[in-house]
Amino acid sequence: MGLAFAIKAGLVPTHFWLPLAHPAAPAPASAVLSGAMIKVGLLGALRFMPPEGLGAASDLLVLLGCATAIYGVAVGVLQTNPKTVLAYSSISQMGLIAVGVALATDASASDAAVAATLVFALHHGFAKAALFLGAAGRPRAFTGWRRKLRIVALILPAIALAGAPLTSGAIAKGALKALDVGPGWIDLFLSLSSLGTTLLMVRFVSLMLRQDGAEPSGTQLPWATAVAASASFVWLWPPAAAWLGHSIGGKAMLASLWPVLIGAAVALVIGRLLHPRGKPWIPPGDVLVLLERLKPSWAGPATRRASPTAVWTRRSEQSVEIADRVERATQTWSFGALLLALLGATLFGAAVVAQW
């Protein structure tokens, strides 16, 4: 069950499906995928973990979450597709939420840790939905105040995700720091994670500003709504507002400001070294691509000569074709009747076994 939750949440090393799915999906699908769907893995962990706690597995989950947060930043800054950068950012943020889930197993702070983890999950969901919907836009397609407005709408959820002062990210991380449970280095790691997220967000915004093309219609209103929700929900939602006191003080604001400033300065240096176009140094789906290169015999003779991206695309198309056939089959009365018959037989058998 732990492995299944890790796959759903995109924790390393089961994360490789996320950076392959996001670039191929439309912006609204990516917003739902990263904003809500991957949270189901950690929601399942919160619902199904033993009430007495995970014991030694809690420390393992903390280390796994931290490793995921670091890995997402390290690979994400090397990408040249804005949506792929956001995908690795989601992987990194899910690592931080996994740390919160691990802290929730501490009996002395279980309820508070669950509440802080949910605040963090909602913060990430709104901010990442706004960023993915914004990734469908093209700021260069506009001039004047419209271009400036779109740039601001990109930057607002980006700095929130980085944890800048007075944003939902600062409040969410302040909630985790206020728990005062887990290893002593967790607070420092959460601050350093803001530095890493800043690197990713600067990379994302810089790539977006270089993109050409027309902006697709129909995404402006959902984008504006997501940006507004990302900026306001922590001030309006009572459980999130309860943690405001842990992030508004002078010391707390300084603790959330220095990682963002240092991260922005480092990002400017790295930006000079990383070319914004061309192939990324590490391809999306890093683990899967590496395995396919190391084990070409897994594929057939035709796919052995193809690139890993082409192999993945071909397999995805085959999966979509199979799903379409299944969907068409389920729409027929005969198949529906068969499913009902199987369901009835299963329930009848379960009743007989229970009575026996």
Secondary structure, DSSP 4 states (H G I P E B T S, - for coil): -HHHHHHHHT-TTS-THHHHHHHHS-HHHHHHIIIIITHHHHHHHHHHS-TT--THHHHHHHHHHHHHHHHHHHHHTT--SHHHHHHHHHHHHHHHHHHHHHHTT-GGGHHHHHHHHHHHHHHHHHHHHHHHHHHT--GGG--HHHHHHHHHHHHHHHHHHHT-TTSHHHHHHHHHHTT--S-TTHHHHHHHHHHHHHHHHHHHHHHHHT--SPPPTT-HHHHHHHHHHHHHHHHHSHHHHTTTHHHHSHHHHHHHHHHHHHHHHHHHHHHHHS-SSS--SS-SSHHHHHHHHH-GGGS-HHHHTS-HHHHHHHHHHHHHHHHHHHHHHHTSHHHHHHHHHHHHHHHHHHHHHHH-
